[in-house]
Amino acid sequence: MTRSRWPATGRPPLAGARQTRAGYAWHLAALVVFLISTEMVVANNDKELTGFEPGEPIEWRPIDDGVMGGLSRSLLKITPAGTGLFEGEVSLANNGGFASVRARLGPVDLSGYQSLAARIRGDGKRYRLRLHTGAGVDGIAYQADFDTEAGEWQEIVLPFSSFEPTFRGRRLTDVEPLDTGNVQQIGLMIADKQAGAFRLELDWIRASGMVAGDVINRS
């Protein structure tokens, strides 16, 4: 009797290998679909903190270095395209050097999120997103820096863990980290002696479940 050269399964080894590879490919495809769907769910669960459509109820107020005798100026206005435009000029005169705007949010509870995300188009300068847990003009601000590319739309993600406490330009080391369950105000700032005109356009700012700390997309 002639012995079969095939395994006891009764199928050629090549067929078995093909079937195994097909199984791996199917599982890989299923994993990709799962990851994409998970990312979409996370994105859909983002909380928009402010849009910039005409009639938006949030009012942005300038708080520039004039409070310390400086001559810098800024404003945030709504454009016909439905974006926000933070613009002005930073002056180093009279020991100045910063410009900012701020808006009241709440309080709002962001403890279920990991970061702030924003779609922006800048001028190549560095800016700061700032959060306040107090309702007053003065007080501790928690801030995170981000860089921009001139004329390019970018989506940035700033983890809440990267927001550092500051007071009147000084970084603090003896205070509690940002309490994301009690965010009262949000702000934008340009500082670090970046003299001259500036321009930062914003499409939206959201609380996000993402944790990346860099540019995630350009369009």
C-alpha positions in Angstrom: 0.0 0.0 0.0 1.3 3.4 -1.0 1.6 5.9 1.9 0.1 9.4 1.5 2.7 12.2 1.7 0.0 14.6 3.1 -0.7 15.1 6.8 -3.5 13.3 8.4 -5.8 16.2 7.8 -6.2 15.0 4.2 -5.3 18.2 2.5 -2.0 19.3 0.9 0.3 21.4 3.0 0.1 24.3 0.5 -3.6 24.5 0.8 -3.4 24.6 4.5 -0.9 27.4 4.4 -3.1 29.4 2.1 -6.0 28.9 4.4 -4.0 30.0 7.4 -2.8 33.2 5.6 -6.4 33.9 4.5 -7.5 33.6 8.2 -4.8 36.0 9.3 -5.8 38.5 6.6 -9.4 38.3 7.6 -8.6 38.9 11.3 -6.3 41.8 10.3 -9.1 43.4 8.2 -11.5 43.0 11.1 -9.0 44.7 13.5 -8.6 47.6 11.1 -12.3 48.1 10.8 -12.7 48.0 14.6 -9.9 50.6 15.1 -11.4 52.9 12.5 -14.9 52.6 14.0 -13.5 53.2 17.5 -11.7 56.3 16.3 -14.9 57.6 14.8 -16.8 57.0 18.0 -14.1 59.0 20.0 -14.3 61.8 17.5 -18.1 61.9 17.6 -18.0 62.1 21.4 -15.8 65.2 21.4 -17.4 68.2 23.1 -17.3 71.5 21.2 -16.5 74.3 23.6 -16.8 77.1 21.1 -17.6 77.5 17.5 -17.4 80.8 15.6 -20.6 81.1 13.7 -22.3 84.5 13.6 -24.4 85.0 16.6 -22.3 82.7 18.8 -23.2 83.5 22.4 -19.6 83.3 23.7 -18.0 86.8 24.0 -14.2 87.0 23.7 -12.7 89.9 25.7 -9.2 91.3 25.1 -6.8 91.3 28.1 -3.5 92.7 26.9 -0.4 94.0 28.5 -2.1 97.4 28.9 -3.1 96.2 32.4 0.7 96.5 33.2 1.3 99.7 31.1 2.1 98.0 27.8 0.9 99.0 24.4 0.0 95.6 22.8 -3.5 95.2 21.3 -5.7 92.4 20.3 -9.2 91.2 19.5 -11.1 88.1 18.4 -13.7 88.7 15.7 -16.0 86.4 13.8 -15.3 86.2 10.1 -17.9 85.9 7.3 -16.5 82.3 6.7 -17.7 81.3 10.3 -14.2 81.2 11.8 -12.7 83.1 14.7 -9.8 85.5 14.0 -7.5 86.4 16.9 -5.3 89.2 15.6 -3.5 92.3 16.7 0.0 93.6 17.4 2.5 92.8 20.2 4.5 95.8 21.4 7.6 95.6 23.6 7.2 99.2 24.7 6.8 100.0 28.4 8.0 96.5 29.3 5.0 94.9 27.4 5.1 91.8 25.3 1.8 89.9 25.4 -1.8 90.0 24.0 -4.7 87.7 24.9 -8.4 87.2 24.7 -10.6 85.3 27.1 -14.2 83.9 27.1 -16.4 82.5 29.8 -17.5 78.9 29.4 -19.4 77.8 32.4 -18.4 76.2 34.7 -18.1 73.1 32.5 -17.1 69.6 33.5 -14.4 68.2 31.2 -13.2 65.4 33.4 -14.4 62.8 30.9 -12.0 64.0 28.3 -8.2 63.8 27.9 -7.3 67.0 25.9 -8.2 70.1 24.0 -8.3 69.9 20.3 -8.5 72.8 17.9 -8.4 73.4 14.1 -6.3 76.5 13.5 -4.5 78.4 10.8 -1.6 80.6 12.0 1.3 82.8 10.9 4.3 80.7 12.0 4.3 82.1 15.6 3.8 80.3 18.9 0.6 80.7 20.8 -1.0 79.5 24.1 -4.3 77.9 24.9 -5.3 78.8 28.5 -7.9 77.5 30.9 -9.1 79.1 34.2 -10.9 77.4 37.0 -11.8 80.7 38.6 -14.3 83.2 37.2 -12.3 86.4 37.9 -10.0 88.4 35.6 -7.0 87.7 37.8 -5.9 84.3 39.2 -4.1 81.2 38.1 -4.1 80.2 34.4 -3.3 76.8 33.1 -1.7 77.0 29.7 -0.2 74.9 26.9 1.9 76.2 24.0 1.5 75.3 20.4 3.3 76.3 17.2 1.7 77.2 13.9 2.7 77.0 10.3 2.1 80.1 8.3 -1.0 79.9 6.1 -1.6 76.1 6.9 -4.7 74.7 8.5 -3.7 72.4 11.3 -5.5 70.2 13.9 -3.7 70.2 17.2 -4.3 68.1 20.4 -3.1 69.4 23.7 -3.4 66.9 26.6 -4.7 68.4 29.8 -1.6 67.0 31.5 0.5 69.5 29.5 -1.4 72.5 30.9 1.0 74.2 33.3 -0.2 76.6 36.1 1.0 80.2 35.8 0.3 83.5 37.4 1.2 86.8 35.7 3.7 85.1 33.5 5.4 83.0 36.2 5.2 79.3 36.2 4.0 77.8 39.5 5.2 74.6 41.1 3.3 74.6 44.4 -0.3 74.4 43.2 -2.6 71.6 42.3 -2.9 70.5 38.6 -5.7 71.6 36.4 -9.1 70.6 37.8 -10.9 69.6 34.5 -14.1 69.1 36.4 -14.5 72.9 36.9 -13.3 74.9 33.9 -14.7 78.4 34.0 -12.9 80.3 31.2 -10.9 79.7 28.1 -8.3 82.0 26.5 -5.7 82.5 23.8 -2.4 84.3 24.2 0.7 85.3 22.3 3.7 86.2 24.4 7.4 85.5 24.7 8.4 88.9 23.2 7.1 88.0 19.7 6.8 91.6 18.6 4.8 92.7 15.6 1.5 91.9 14.0 0.0 88.4 14.5 -2.9 86.4 13.1 -4.5 83.2 14.3 -7.6 81.8 12.7 -9.7 79.2 14.5 -12.4 76.8 13.1 -13.3 75.2 16.4 -12.0 74.2 19.9 -13.2 70.9 21.4 -12.6 68.8 24.5 -11.4 65.5 23.1 -10.7 61.9 24.1 -7.5 61.9 22.1 -4.1 62.2 23.9 -1.7 63.1 21.2 0.3 66.2 21.8 1.2 67.3 18.3 -0.3 68.3 14.9 -2.5 65.4 13.8 -3.8 66.6 10.5 -3.4 69.3 7.8 -5.8 70.3 5.1 
